[in-house]
C-alpha cells in the first residue's frame, strides 16, 4: 500500500473532505490523503446537525464566515444539482414574538441585505400566518434562499470524488491518529493501523482539533469545549403544524440560534436544539461522561470564564435538556397550539465550541500554522453550508503557506 503523500489531511468531516476535494482540483499533480478515525466519514458534527442550507443572514457583514456562507451556499446548491443530491430550497421565516426582539430582528435583516442574501424581506404578523398558519408572531423575516439537505450525503460525495481521482489521492477510514514523527522534510503520521508519510499536514479535526494540534507539536491558546443540542421530532399530528422552517429571533448575547422547527430532507420535522455543556465530547446521550474530557474542560481557565459570563443562560438550557415540559414551553413561543403529544424525544448533536483563554467564543476562523503543518482550530457554523467555500479557502491558504506548485 502506498504510504507517501504530498498532503495528509487529518479529519474526515465535511470541512476536511471539502479541503481535499478543492486541493485535488487546484493541484491535480498532488497526492492527497484524508485520515478519518471512525469507520465512515462525517460521523460527528457533519451528520448530527440540522441539515439546513443557511442563507448568510446572521453574520457580521464583511466577516470571513458571512462572505463564505453566501458564496458557499450558492456553490453547494450548484454542487447538489450537478451530483443529484436531494435538497430543497424551501425558505424559512424568522419570527419575533415580543416587542423587545424587534431591534435585533431589524439588525439581522440589515445584516442579510449587507451580506447580499437574496430573497430577504420583512413580513407582517398576517403574512406569518399565511406562510405558517399555526405560528404566531408580531413581525418577521422571510428568507427565500434557505434550504435543507443531508450533509452526510454531501460529505460522502466529496469522499467518492476524492477516491475516484486518478492521482493517487484517497480517503481512509478507521485510522485514528495517535502520534507524529518529524524529519527534516516530512512528517510521519502514526495511526492505530499504520504509518503515513506526508510533506505537509492539515488538520481539520473538529471536536478533537485542539488535541491533534498539540499532539503534532503546534501551540494554541484555544481549547475545544463541546455543547450538546437535543432534538425532538414532531409526531404525525405535530407535523401538520409546520410547513417549512421556523426560527426565533436569536438571542444576541449567545451564539446559538434558539430552538426552531426544521423540515428534514428525508422526511419528518425536527424541533430544537438547545445548547448544553457536555462532559463527553463524543457522547451522544444526556448522561455520557468522559473523565478525560471533563478534566480538560475544567482545567482550562477559559471554560470557567465562559461559565461566569453565561451561567444564567446555561441553567436555562439545562432545564430544557431534562424537562420535556420546559422544552415544549419554549417551542410554544412560536407555535402556541403545540401539545405534549406532538413531540417525541429524538437524537442529539455535539458542536465544537472553540474558546479563548478569557472565555471568549471564537466567532470566526482560527488556523494555527507551524513548520509544515496547518491546524484548523475553529471552522464555525455555517461550516457545512460553507464547506466548499471553506475548503477552497483552506486550500488557498495551504497553497500559499506550503508554496504548493
DRENFI-799383 format. One line per field, with one value per residue (C-alpha): x, y, z; residue number from 0; residue in three letters. Coordinates in Angstrom, 3 decimals. Example, Ala and Ser with C-alpha at 12.3 -4.5 7.8 and 13.67 -1.06 7.14 Angstrom:
REM DRENFI-799383
east c(12.300,13.670)
north c(-4.500,-1.060)
up c(7.800,7.140)
resi c(0,1)
resn c(ALA,SER)
This chain:
REM DRENFI-799383
east c(0.000,1.304,2.020,3.706,1.613,2.068,-0.612,-2.181,-5.469,-6.479,-10.241,-12.874,-15.671,-17.233,-14.573,-11.627,-13.203,-14.085,-10.496,-9.147,-11.616,-10.542,-6.835,-7.364,-8.956,-6.345,-3.340,-4.146,-0.449,-0.523,-1.481,-3.858,-4.687,-7.592,-7.400,-10.612,-10.698,-14.261,-15.333,-17.074,-16.677,-18.834,-19.599,-19.756,-20.741,-21.438,-24.076,-25.540,-26.546,-29.982,-29.342,-30.145,-28.605,-28.057,-28.528,-25.874,-28.429,-26.949,-23.282,-21.459,-21.104,-17.615,-16.706,-14.994,-17.983,-20.524,-18.715,-18.065,-21.582,-23.191,-20.639,-20.527,-24.311,-24.537,-21.684,-23.240,-26.593,-24.861,-22.863,-26.026,-27.765,-24.742,-24.429,-28.161,-28.021,-31.515,-32.144,-34.972,-34.726,-37.903,-37.253,-37.653,-39.138,-37.546,-40.292,-40.371,-42.869,-42.159,-41.568,-38.144,-36.952,-37.701,-34.438,-32.340,-34.688,-34.083,-30.342,-30.469,-32.462,-29.950,-27.087,-28.760,-29.110,-25.485,-24.296,-26.033,-28.526,-31.131,-34.856,-34.886,-37.959,-39.665,-43.104,-46.093,-47.980,-50.626,-48.013,-46.540,-49.992,-50.240,-46.903,-47.218,-50.864,-50.025,-47.167,-47.821,-45.575,-45.743,-43.296,-40.734,-38.277,-38.824,-35.633,-36.386,-32.934,-32.657,-32.916,-32.481,-30.107,-28.415,-24.787,-23.763,-24.725,-22.709,-19.631,-19.885,-19.975,-16.774,-15.248,-16.351,-14.812,-11.514,-11.273,-12.158,-9.296,-6.520,-3.617,-3.444,-5.492,-7.708,-9.797,-9.037,-11.362,-10.733,-7.393,-7.226,-4.128,-2.072,1.226,3.651,7.302,9.143,12.015,13.702,11.301,8.348,6.088,5.065,1.503,1.053,-2.386,-3.582,-3.238,-0.206,2.164,1.757,4.397,3.361,5.257,2.547,-0.108,-3.517,-5.748,-9.486,-10.308,-13.453,-14.162,-10.538,-8.926,-7.009,-5.684,-4.401,-2.792,-0.871,-0.034,1.582,3.656,1.908,0.928,-2.518,-4.057,-7.555,-9.482,-12.436,-15.456,-18.412,-22.039,-24.821,-28.013,-31.065,-33.818,-37.433,-39.318,-42.832,-45.379,-47.640,-50.172,-47.478,-46.008,-49.251,-48.464,-45.192,-44.798,-41.169,-38.537,-39.456,-36.798,-36.973,-35.071,-31.726,-30.518,-27.710,-25.911,-25.366,-24.059,-26.872,-29.980,-32.521,-34.944,-36.527,-38.532,-36.810,-38.394,-35.931,-34.970,-35.627,-38.956,-40.221,-39.812,-37.297,-37.522,-34.566,-31.763,-30.939,-27.260,-25.762,-22.173,-21.150,-18.924,-18.009,-17.041,-18.392,-21.040,-24.433,-26.572,-27.655,-25.652,-22.473,-19.323,-15.605,-13.171,-10.544,-12.883,-14.294,-10.870,-9.505,-12.526,-12.442,-8.648,-8.830,-9.355,-11.342,-14.069,-14.562,-14.576,-17.156,-19.368,-19.041,-20.391,-23.213,-24.288,-27.875,-28.315,-26.635,-29.010,-31.975,-30.640,-30.189,-33.820,-34.788,-32.468,-34.138,-37.702,-39.951,-42.487,-39.988,-38.774,-42.384,-42.889,-40.023,-41.409,-44.829,-43.372,-43.532,-46.418,-48.763,-51.082,-48.301,-49.214,-47.170,-48.236,-46.978,-43.308,-41.171,-37.555,-35.118,-31.409,-28.763,-25.658,-22.490,-20.913,-17.238,-17.060,-13.600,-12.909,-10.113,-8.287,-10.571,-13.675,-14.445,-16.162,-14.129,-16.610,-14.660,-11.977,-8.851,-5.905,-2.562,0.499,3.817,6.534,4.916,1.546,-1.702,-4.355,-7.950,-8.854,-12.200,-14.333,-17.509,-21.092,-22.132,-19.245,-21.478,-23.283,-19.978,-17.908,-16.879,-16.020,-14.175,-12.419,-11.400,-10.085,-8.087,-6.696,-5.713,-4.009,-2.205,-1.065,0.421,1.862,3.308,4.239,2.472,3.080)
north c(0.000,3.447,5.400,8.584,11.629,15.303,16.433,14.478,15.834,14.621,14.535,13.259,15.630,17.825,20.576,18.170,16.377,19.645,20.834,17.631,17.945,21.545,20.724,17.916,20.304,23.030,20.676,17.547,16.611,16.275,13.123,13.906,11.542,12.054,10.068,9.558,7.783,6.481,3.664,6.145,9.800,12.594,10.634,13.564,17.213,16.778,14.090,15.422,18.925,20.113,19.829,23.465,25.263,28.595,31.840,34.059,36.153,36.296,37.046,40.330,41.990,41.626,38.783,35.706,33.488,35.974,36.076,32.349,31.386,33.264,32.090,28.585,28.235,29.072,26.699,23.943,24.211,24.041,21.012,19.303,19.836,18.582,15.407,14.844,15.171,15.608,19.155,21.672,25.457,25.750,29.060,29.946,32.599,34.260,35.273,37.948,37.176,40.150,43.885,43.581,41.363,43.869,45.882,42.734,41.370,44.515,44.181,40.621,41.789,44.559,42.048,39.874,42.803,43.864,40.295,40.079,37.408,37.174,36.922,38.560,40.566,41.848,40.345,41.242,39.187,38.441,37.243,34.926,33.322,32.946,31.102,29.144,29.140,27.694,30.153,33.352,36.418,40.192,40.563,38.520,37.988,35.704,34.207,32.566,31.089,28.948,25.220,21.698,18.862,15.843,16.855,13.235,12.664,15.729,14.527,11.052,12.592,14.521,11.225,9.485,12.183,12.104,8.321,8.459,10.837,9.293,10.921,8.507,10.624,8.706,8.734,6.127,5.398,3.597,5.411,7.086,9.296,8.527,10.307,12.064,11.540,14.544,14.506,17.274,17.427,15.237,14.200,10.605,10.373,7.331,5.758,2.706,0.740,2.150,4.951,7.535,9.997,13.468,16.508,18.721,18.230,19.871,19.017,19.623,17.603,19.274,18.087,16.898,19.943,21.247,17.780,16.971,20.409,19.883,16.260,17.415,19.941,23.194,25.566,27.046,29.094,27.923,24.876,22.937,22.609,20.517,21.675,19.159,20.036,17.873,17.496,16.421,15.024,16.124,13.311,12.943,15.220,17.743,17.788,19.205,22.406,23.184,23.771,24.808,26.226,28.459,30.231,32.655,35.922,34.797,35.997,38.464,37.597,33.948,32.273,29.756,30.350,29.112,26.206,26.139,23.923,22.269,20.151,17.386,16.415,12.713,13.301,14.492,17.711,18.304,20.886,22.084,22.187,23.504,24.016,22.419,21.825,18.173,16.034,13.820,15.414,12.497,11.177,11.326,10.723,13.098,11.236,10.476,11.145,11.127,11.818,12.993,15.400,16.762,17.230,19.029,21.325,22.290,22.537,25.329,28.800,29.935,27.424,28.971,32.493,31.424,29.906,33.081,35.138,32.833,30.770,32.019,31.081,27.726,26.842,27.680,25.386,22.527,22.879,22.266,19.275,17.352,18.674,17.951,20.339,23.195,22.357,22.435,25.804,27.243,25.761,27.253,30.742,30.087,27.591,28.200,25.260,22.658,19.863,17.426,14.530,16.456,15.978,12.905,12.881,12.189,12.464,14.916,16.511,17.963,21.196,22.001,25.409,26.961,29.120,31.612,31.946,34.785,32.702,34.348,32.240,32.301,33.673,33.224,31.068,30.281,28.477,27.760,27.295,25.762,24.315,22.034,21.921,23.900,23.268,24.447,25.121,26.705,26.379,27.880,27.347,27.515,25.155,22.594,25.139,26.851,23.667,24.230,27.868,26.979,24.103,26.389,28.999,26.443,25.043,28.572,29.211,25.859,26.635,29.914,28.697,25.432,27.003,24.256,24.246)
up c(0.000,-0.948,2.230,0.949,0.107,-0.697,1.782,4.635,5.993,9.450,9.923,7.516,8.401,5.752,6.001,5.726,2.772,1.036,1.549,-0.022,-2.893,-3.555,-3.290,-5.776,-8.243,-7.737,-7.700,-9.713,-9.573,-5.757,-3.862,-1.004,1.857,4.272,7.519,9.488,12.851,12.579,10.260,7.978,7.090,8.542,11.726,14.145,13.610,9.886,10.348,13.592,12.535,11.456,7.707,6.952,3.982,5.723,3.863,5.481,7.334,10.833,10.353,10.749,7.330,5.929,8.293,6.958,7.611,6.194,2.855,2.767,3.821,0.945,-1.628,-0.173,-0.175,-3.854,-4.667,-2.537,-4.316,-7.708,-6.489,-5.220,-8.560,-10.516,-8.434,-7.909,-4.113,-2.683,-1.468,-1.272,-1.285,0.764,2.523,6.177,8.415,11.450,13.871,16.579,19.342,21.612,21.086,22.754,19.874,17.126,17.268,16.874,14.216,12.158,12.721,11.430,8.395,7.677,8.008,5.400,2.994,3.590,3.032,-0.326,0.741,-1.978,-1.316,2.133,3.124,6.241,6.822,8.982,11.537,8.903,6.414,9.043,9.349,5.564,5.426,8.688,9.896,13.330,14.013,15.950,15.808,15.704,12.789,10.943,8.131,5.162,3.692,0.367,-0.306,2.841,2.158,3.519,2.638,4.229,4.846,5.347,1.702,0.651,2.559,1.025,-2.455,-1.666,-0.499,-3.687,-5.886,-3.979,-4.249,-7.947,-8.792,-10.869,-8.991,-6.059,-3.656,-1.239,1.911,4.578,7.495,10.826,11.026,14.435,14.663,17.768,17.072,14.770,13.842,12.473,9.996,8.037,5.090,6.065,8.909,9.549,10.810,13.019,13.298,15.180,11.933,10.143,9.280,6.524,5.349,4.287,3.083,4.534,7.225,7.523,10.467,10.346,13.427,14.734,18.268,18.596,16.932,19.958,20.842,17.355,17.167,20.406,19.572,16.323,18.263,17.400,20.197,20.637,23.428,22.471,23.651,22.323,24.594,23.473,23.552,23.015,21.215,21.908,19.320,19.415,16.424,15.650,15.548,12.519,14.220,15.125,11.605,10.263,12.167,10.336,6.593,6.217,8.618,11.564,13.635,16.561,16.614,18.104,21.480,20.607,23.854,22.915,19.742,19.284,17.200,19.739,19.401,15.960,13.614,10.665,7.956,7.063,3.519,4.200,5.908,9.246,11.198,13.982,16.723,18.753,19.569,22.996,23.897,26.999,28.074,27.637,29.843,26.867,23.554,21.561,23.940,22.267,25.342,28.104,30.771,28.777,30.798,29.984,32.794,30.291,28.521,31.777,33.375,30.319,30.074,33.755,33.718,31.132,32.579,29.556,30.446,33.884,32.461,29.876,32.592,34.696,31.804,30.753,33.786,33.760,30.119,30.801,33.634,31.423,28.694,31.172,32.235,28.621,28.399,31.210,31.120,28.151,29.655,29.677,26.153,24.953,26.636,24.580,21.363,22.103,21.774,18.032,17.799,20.749,19.996,20.060,22.510,24.585,22.355,19.288,20.211,20.932,22.133,19.287,18.544,19.636,18.143,19.629,18.466,18.896,20.564,20.428,23.470,24.036,27.370,28.532,27.939,24.617,21.967,18.774,16.302,13.107,11.527,13.544,11.987,13.660,11.424,12.369,10.137,7.582,9.380,9.378,12.013,11.650,15.289,14.542,11.420,12.824,11.814,8.998,8.193,6.480,4.289,3.502,3.199,-0.417,0.276,3.495,1.743,-1.089,1.333,3.349,0.093,-0.971,2.389,2.119,-1.426,-0.233,3.100,1.747,-1.597,-3.488,-7.227)
resi c(0,1,2,3,4,5,6,7,8,9,10,11,12,13,14,15,16,17,18,19,20,21,22,23,24,25,26,27,28,29,30,31,32,33,34,35,36,37,38,39,40,41,42,43,44,45,46,47,48,49,50,51,52,53,54,55,56,57,58,59,60,61,62,63,64,65,66,67,68,69,70,71,72,73,74,75,76,77,78,79,80,81,82,83,84,85,86,87,88,89,90,91,92,93,94,95,96,97,98,99,100,101,102,103,104,105,106,107,108,109,110,111,112,113,114,115,116,117,118,119,120,121,122,123,124,125,126,127,128,129,130,131,132,133,134,135,136,137,138,139,140,141,142,143,144,145,146,147,148,149,150,151,152,153,154,155,156,157,158,159,160,161,162,163,164,165,166,167,168,169,170,171,172,173,174,175,176,177,178,179,180,181,182,183,184,185,186,187,188,189,190,191,192,193,194,195,196,197,198,199,200,201,202,203,204,205,206,207,208,209,210,211,212,213,214,215,216,217,218,219,220,221,222,223,224,225,226,227,228,229,230,231,232,233,234,235,236,237,238,239,240,241,242,243,244,245,246,247,248,249,250,251,252,253,254,255,256,257,258,259,260,261,262,263,264,265,266,267,268,269,270,271,272,273,274,275,276,277,278,279,280,281,282,283,284,285,286,287,288,289,290,291,292,293,294,295,296,297,298,299,300,301,302,303,304,305,306,307,308,309,310,311,312,313,314,315,316,317,318,319,320,321,322,323,324,325,326,327,328,329,330,331,332,333,334,335,336,337,338,339,340,341,342,343,344,345,346,347,348,349,350,351,352,353,354,355,356,357,358,359,360,361,362,363,364,365,366,367,368,369,370,371,372,373,374,375,376,377,378,379,380,381,382,383,384,385,386,387,388,389,390,391,392,393,394,395,396,397,398,399,400,401,402,403,404)
resn c(UNK,UNK,UNK,UNK,UNK,UNK,UNK,UNK,UNK,UNK,UNK,UNK,UNK,UNK,UNK,UNK,UNK,UNK,UNK,UNK,UNK,UNK,UNK,UNK,UNK,UNK,UNK,UNK,UNK,UNK,UNK,UNK,UNK,UNK,UNK,UNK,UNK,UNK,UNK,UNK,UNK,UNK,UNK,UNK,UNK,UNK,UNK,UNK,UNK,UNK,UNK,UNK,UNK,UNK,UNK,UNK,UNK,UNK,UNK,UNK,UNK,UNK,UNK,UNK,UNK,UNK,UNK,UNK,UNK,UNK,UNK,UNK,UNK,UNK,UNK,UNK,UNK,UNK,UNK,UNK,UNK,UNK,UNK,UNK,UNK,UNK,UNK,UNK,UNK,UNK,UNK,UNK,UNK,UNK,UNK,UNK,UNK,UNK,UNK,UNK,UNK,UNK,UNK,UNK,UNK,UNK,UNK,UNK,UNK,UNK,UNK,UNK,UNK,UNK,UNK,UNK,UNK,UNK,UNK,UNK,UNK,UNK,UNK,UNK,UNK,UNK,UNK,UNK,UNK,UNK,UNK,UNK,UNK,UNK,UNK,UNK,UNK,UNK,UNK,UNK,UNK,UNK,UNK,UNK,UNK,UNK,UNK,UNK,UNK,UNK,UNK,UNK,UNK,UNK,UNK,UNK,UNK,UNK,UNK,UNK,UNK,UNK,UNK,UNK,UNK,UNK,UNK,UNK,UNK,UNK,UNK,UNK,UNK,UNK,UNK,UNK,UNK,UNK,UNK,UNK,UNK,UNK,UNK,UNK,UNK,UNK,UNK,UNK,UNK,UNK,UNK,UNK,UNK,UNK,UNK,UNK,UNK,UNK,UNK,UNK,UNK,UNK,UNK,UNK,UNK,UNK,UNK,UNK,UNK,UNK,UNK,UNK,UNK,UNK,UNK,UNK,UNK,UNK,UNK,UNK,UNK,UNK,UNK,UNK,UNK,UNK,UNK,UNK,UNK,UNK,UNK,UNK,UNK,UNK,UNK,UNK,UNK,UNK,UNK,UNK,UNK,UNK,UNK,UNK,UNK,UNK,UNK,UNK,UNK,UNK,UNK,UNK,UNK,UNK,UNK,UNK,UNK,UNK,UNK,UNK,UNK,UNK,UNK,UNK,UNK,UNK,UNK,UNK,UNK,UNK,UNK,UNK,UNK,UNK,UNK,UNK,UNK,UNK,UNK,UNK,UNK,UNK,UNK,UNK,UNK,UNK,UNK,UNK,UNK,UNK,UNK,UNK,UNK,UNK,UNK,UNK,UNK,UNK,UNK,UNK,UNK,UNK,UNK,UNK,UNK,UNK,UNK,UNK,UNK,UNK,UNK,UNK,UNK,UNK,UNK,UNK,UNK,UNK,UNK,UNK,UNK,UNK,UNK,UNK,UNK,UNK,UNK,UNK,UNK,UNK,UNK,UNK,UNK,UNK,UNK,UNK,UNK,UNK,UNK,UNK,UNK,UNK,UNK,UNK,UNK,UNK,UNK,UNK,UNK,UNK,UNK,UNK,UNK,UNK,UNK,UNK,UNK,UNK,UNK,UNK,UNK,UNK,UNK,UNK,UNK,UNK,UNK,UNK,UNK,UNK,UNK,UNK,UNK,UNK,UNK,UNK,UNK,UNK,UNK,UNK,UNK,UNK,UNK,UNK,UNK,UNK,UNK,UNK,UNK,UNK,UNK,UNK,UNK,UNK,UNK,UNK,UNK,UNK,UNK,UNK,UNK,UNK,UNK,UNK,UNK)
